[in-house]
Amino acid sequence: SSSSSSSSSLSSNSSNGLTSNEFGPPNASSVDTKSLRGTDVRHPPTFLQQRENLKSSQPKKAEDGDFEFFGWTLHHIGGALFFMTFFLFVLYPVPIINLEWSHYNEYLAGGQDSFVDYIRYRFTDWFTTIDYAPSLVLMFLTMALIVFGSASYAVFVGESPAHAVWRIFVWASGSPAEGEVTPSGRFLGIIVTVCGMIILSLLFGIVTEVFSTKMRESKMGLQKVVEGGHVVILGYTDCTRCMVEELASARESASGGTFVLLARQKKEDIDKELFGRSLDLRNSRLIVRSGNPCYTRDLEKVAVQCASEVVVLSNTSLSPEEADAQTVRIILALKGQNWPTKGRIVVQCANPVNKDLFLGLYPDKVEVVVVGKIVTKLMAQSSQQHGLAAVFSMMLGFEGDEFYAKEWPELVGLSFREVFYRFPDAISLGVFTAAGKCILNPGWNYTMKEGDQLIVLAEDDDAYEPVEEPYYDFEDGLSMLPTRSRSKEKLQTALLRERSPSQVLIVGWNSNIGPLLVNLDEMLCEGSRVLIHSGVPVSEREASLELLKRQQNGGKGFVAISIECQEVEPEFFSSKIELQKLQHWNYNKIFLLAEVVGPECDSADEKTVAVLAQLQVIHNQLSDDKKGKYAFDPVVEMCEDSTREHLKLCGFTNFVHSSSLVSQALAAVTEEPKVNAIYADLMSGLEHSFDIRDFSDFLPIMEELPTSISFGEAAWKISLTGNTSLLAWSKRGETGEVEWEMNPTDKVSPREWTPEDRVVVLRRFATLED
């Protein structure tokens, strides 16, 4: 009986091709002799060869993966697709790394940061800013484990790579390896399973902690920036947001740019302020870091040494003198390290008298922009010419027409009048001489010289070019010129002070109050009175005004205006009762300044709109004699774009977007330094006047206003009064609202003209005809 049982067991094992020792070599009697033909008896087959021989002698099992497609099973197709996907993952970063290598060699080679440091920084920045980056990294690590594990399984066990992919995937997912019968398979299964557990632990443990630390450092603004050729912005103010958007708009066609902001505020607060309002970066990047711009270690943290441009913003939370003192220290910190090495510095100057100080601190590196003077000059002029600030802002941004300067050798020897009519897609404004001097309206008889760069207003730098023949025949126009003299009295009035004293009401107080008072003192008649209504303590305001007076007219103070301060509790700043005490109907000029402290602009605009609404209600309740004394057309300063629509709903359009003007001017100078000279010449008020005029002011005496006229003809008629250029004209929109069209695309076809239409001109004082 025992012998029979043993024989039966051996027979059962023999039918499976194995002896009772399943890990030992098969018995000679159980092996197919056909499979051993041609085998050298002195060198018996190896274990793997014997295993393959056994597989070939056994009947094939039907499996789902045995479905064939052109000789490929589903296992093979799936495995091939998996391998292809992985290698695409591996190859995808190659061109990116190549581009980063080129960028590193162009801007950072030779510095203290190696290429490895740069790649590590770029990877961390990518991982912490792109939402899908963590998922992509986890997927790559998992695929890498499966690919290398399946390759090892195929080599050591002898399975096909397609079957190996599935088995390794099962092991890597934490499944047991007990289904494997071979020693090498079980051993490899244990290894891969352990590795899978390590990967999971890594993903949920160490990797999470490491990247959480990096993300925390990045969110706190502590991580070092490794960039080159970027723009560094030092300081965070109310104009930072607008300036970043303007720079992003300017660099959109050049695949975007990289902007790095270094500010004293916490990074989390700045991110919430900027990105919480849908900051429009287009295809650019903004990196925020916290630190003190006066400290070298913090400047090094934003790679200021490798920057192409550095913009130093004035601290609006301080007085102009304190803000400029802080800017001086920042410039000295940069100069001490000779930073930026190959870039330049654009400095916002709070007090115009300190411009020469900044230029002398770091010669050939610093470009000083006195933006506050431009804003307040426009505000003062807007009290005389409604909407002037809106027209001027059209020339600052990158959305519409911009200033460009380019040399045209084919124009050498032509007069400026002929050059003006050679550009149907642009408006010629002046020249940059070979010596770099900016001359706007050089004179219609000015002859273009070699080395002169023509200054134009155009849509883009490649959107204009000279034509062979003028688009308007001005020579025929000169032959038909009436012999009677042209009226100059109306044009000369803008060059003189106002002939009668003015009553000026200023509601609000900020850093623009000083430049505004200076402009009013230059414009108003002697004996004019200014009342300032604000929640800022009178003692603080008087101290600032006293310092301002000592800087005017050799220490003699203001000439034309006297100033009176009236204080109100901040919580009652927009109170109707307090505003009624001002009796605004007795003032022919009213200015509303935004009482902004620091970078917060929302509350300032809220106060401004509330005050304006209250004044409008008070004005509507006045008797007819008081209401008709002066027109109620205040000049309003706003800080946020959204305020524009609120003001229009109230019926007010004479506003100045101070933050936008400042940011547009700084962004334009950052992109093209020559623009700064154009702005300074435009707004100096010494040689030029930027005016909105009635077209009849430029017509000969007794000549009637035309009912239709082309831009070319209008520009020619205006030019006959002196060195005066036509920049824009008004038109009615679909809703009847007045709109301004600058540099019209069609300068030849006539358009309808009405007595309500106006023109925007640039006049040069020095060469006006008598």
Secondary structure, 3 states (H helix, E strand, C coil): CHHHHHHHHHHHHHHCCCCCCCCCCCCHHHCCHHHHCCCCCCCCCCHHHHHHHHHHHCCCCCCHHHCEECCEEHHHHHHHHHHHHHHHHHHCHHHHHHHHHHHHHHHCCCCCCCHHHHHHHHHHHHHHHCCCHHHHHHHHHHHHHHHHHHHHHHHHHCCCHHHHHHHHHHHHCCCCCCCCCCHHHHHHHHHHHHHHHHHHHHHHHHHHHHHHHHHHHHHHCCCCCCCCCCEEEECCCCCHHHHHHHHHHHCHHHCCCEEEEEECCCHHHHHHHHHCCCCCCCCCEEEEEECCCCCHHHHHHCCHHHCCEEEECCCCCCCHHHHHHHHHHHHHHHHHCCCCCCCEEEEECCCHHHHHHHHHHCCCCEEEECHHHHHHHHHHHHCCCCCHHHHHHCCCCCCCCEEEEEECHHHCCCEHHHHHCCCCCCEEEEEECCCCCEEECCCCCCECCCCCEEEEEECCCCCCCCCCCCCCCHHHHHHCCCCCCECCHHHHHHHCCCCCCCEEEEECCCCCHHHHHHHHHHHCCCCEEEEEEECCCHHHHHHHHHHHHHCCHHHCCCCCEEEEEEECCHHHCCCHHHHHCCCHHHCCEEEECCCCECCECHHHHHHHHHHHHHHHHHHHCCCHHHHCCCCCCCEEEECCCHHHHHHHHCCCCCEEEHHHHHHHHHHHHHHCCHHHHHHHHHHCCCCEEEEEEEHHHHCECCCCCCCEECHHHHHHHHHCCCCEEEEEEEEECCCCCEEEEECCCCCCCCEECCCCCEEEEEEECCCCCC
